[in-house]
Amino acid sequence: MWTIRKNAEKIGTGDYYEKTINYMKHIGDTLEIGTKHLVSELWALIQVAEGIIPNYKKIRKPDFGVAIQNILDKQLLNSVPRGNKDSEIISGLGI
């Protein structure tokens, strides 16, 4: 985390394209460090709920996006309210 914080000082340098790339990389790095362990734990809990004994080494290996995709592929979150373009905005949630 210290390395990410230290490198954040360099984000504002360069042209517009370079700044955008640096900001996106910083967001990705922060998500990877700050939340990947939570997503991995959620994936392990889903496997336990399905009667599968989780392999924690295998669960921790994929990148953040792959771990998120594994959870989304199970379609367990389909009942979570999501907004669409035809819905009215209620409390900023789009539902």
Helices and strands as residue ranges (DSSP letters): H 2-7, G 8-10, H 16-49, H 56-60, H 64-73
